[in-house]
Amino acid sequence: MGKAQTRWGPYTNMKSLAESGPTIITRADGVYVYDDRGRQYIDGHGGLWLANIGYGRREIIDAIAQQAEALAWFPSFGGFANEPSLRLADRLIELLRPDGMAHVMFSNDGSESVETALKIARQYWKVQGLAHKYKYITRHHAYHGVTMGALSVQGIAENRIEFEPLLPGVVHVAAPYRNHCGMHPESSVCTFACARAVEEAILTQGADSVAAFIAEPVQAAGGVILPPSDYLRQVREICRRYDVLFIADEVVTGFGRLGSWFGSRHYGIQPDIMTMAKGITSGYVPLGATAVSENIFRTFLNMPVAGPEFRHGNTYSGHPLAAAAALANIQILEREALPEHARKMGVLLQKALQDVQQRHLEWVVDANAEGLLGRIELRDPSGQMQAGELGAAMAKHMYDLGVIVRPLGDVVTFSPPLVISEQQIAQMVAISEEALTLVQAHGG
Ligand SMILES: Cc1ncc(COP(=O)(O)O)c(C=O)c1O
């Protein structure tokens, strides 16, 4: 209890925590986490969308320890570097070459990787004499982080409102939210009106004023919004046509989550800039990364300046312990073919969730998964429970039954470690159904 009072928890209702106290997780192994009372939970949310290789992997712990003994820290500003960060940059670019990336800058988390991308996009146009090209287009329900720039391009209004005014020149357009689509009410056939909304925004603002469009390949914190399969290709093409940079925020979708190494590849696009964090180390040490195309890097390199071309960098950019963790993490993802495993397990997760929907059609309005990113969206046919509270009610019952998931409004989201087995998926979804039955019977 005392811990809850002095620590101000992130995205936490401290008043209700004062009564219950936090759940203190003391250890973890594979897909399981354990609290200080010895209770075991399946981590159905992968520690906030990211514990891709699973918990407690000896290999990664050893890699961090060895690096700490050799060199725990030295900065990379100016002319300095450390070996693991150089090796990691090479390794990442090798991985990202099919996605059109050629250089990478490190930071500490997803917000910073997005902040870096937004600044690169502005300066990219400025150094070409196009300073008026400064606006960003983003989507409703987007989550890109909490720093002021990243927050400005968030599309979740509740997260933004208390901090306004934010960056000027940010335009929000419709998300590709299939089961909430109001863009073609006459027909249930997708007309890709949401992709055209990006074009309309560019034209309304004036293409010569728009620096970049930013998108998560799948909008995770917005409620796991899975786009129609051709949406990103269409938007990519629109951005190219109007000289607008495409920033793919791969903080959740990178490193195998969708059953491909990266979300951009999964949906068949090459962005100009990619942001990464979370699954890059599976959470063993915090790390963010922003990768750019050769064209963007060259544009900065050609600047006639004596000092840094890009006046940006976090103290801990390329932290040796984070780099060592990322290298070991990538090695495990590759050796165990975890993106491929996620694709196979994702098919099972999708089927299992959709079977739950079929058995509870009145209560489940949508159930789906792409790789190991899943969703189940609820409504109360009796109208007794308030809209927006159903996800939390179901997640609470799941927690009591031994599965941790993340509720977002009326959606319960799934993002388990990629090492999850067929049997563990079955157990996780069976517990979801049991929790749903409890919601139906008793509410929250
Ligand atoms: C797509 C996306 N981008 C950026 C972020 C911000 O990352 P962080 O919380 O590490 O700053 C998140 C966090 O969930 C995210 O989901």
The ligand as an SDF file (V2000), in Angstrom:
LIG
                    3D

 16 16  0  0  0  0  0  0  0  0999 V2000
    2.3290    2.4470  -31.6320 C   0  0  0  0  0  0  0  0  0  0  0  0
    2.9650    3.0720  -30.4400 C   0  0  0  0  0  0  0  0  0  0  0  0
    3.8260    4.0730  -30.6230 N   0  0  0  0  0  0  0  0  0  0  0  0
    4.4530    4.6660  -29.5970 C   0  0  0  0  0  0  0  0  0  0  0  0
    4.2150    4.2640  -28.3060 C   0  0  0  0  0  0  0  0  0  0  0  0
    4.9110    4.9360  -27.1580 C   0  0  0  0  0  0  0  0  0  0  0  0
    5.8460    4.0810  -26.6280 O   0  0  0  0  0  0  0  0  0  0  0  0
    6.4330    4.3010  -25.1500 P   0  0  0  0  0  0  0  0  0  0  0  0
    5.3290    4.0470  -24.2000 O   0  0  0  0  0  0  0  0  0  0  0  0
    7.5460    3.3190  -25.0650 O   0  0  0  0  0  0  0  0  0  0  0  0
    6.9240    5.7100  -25.0810 O   0  0  0  0  0  0  0  0  0  0  0  0
    3.3240    3.2170  -28.0620 C   0  0  0  0  0  0  0  0  0  0  0  0
    3.0630    2.7320  -26.6980 C   0  0  0  0  0  0  0  0  0  0  0  0
    2.2430    1.8720  -26.4480 O   0  0  0  0  0  0  0  0  0  0  0  0
    2.6650    2.6190  -29.1560 C   0  0  0  0  0  0  0  0  0  0  0  0
    1.7670    1.6380  -28.9750 O   0  0  0  0  0  0  0  0  0  0  0  0
  1  2  1  0
  2  3  1  0
  2 15  2  0
  3  4  2  0
  4  5  1  0
  5  6  1  0
  5 12  2  0
  6  7  1  0
  7  8  1  0
  8  9  2  0
  8 10  1  0
  8 11  1  0
 12 13  1  0
 12 15  1  0
 13 14  2  0
 15 16  1  0
M  END
$$$$
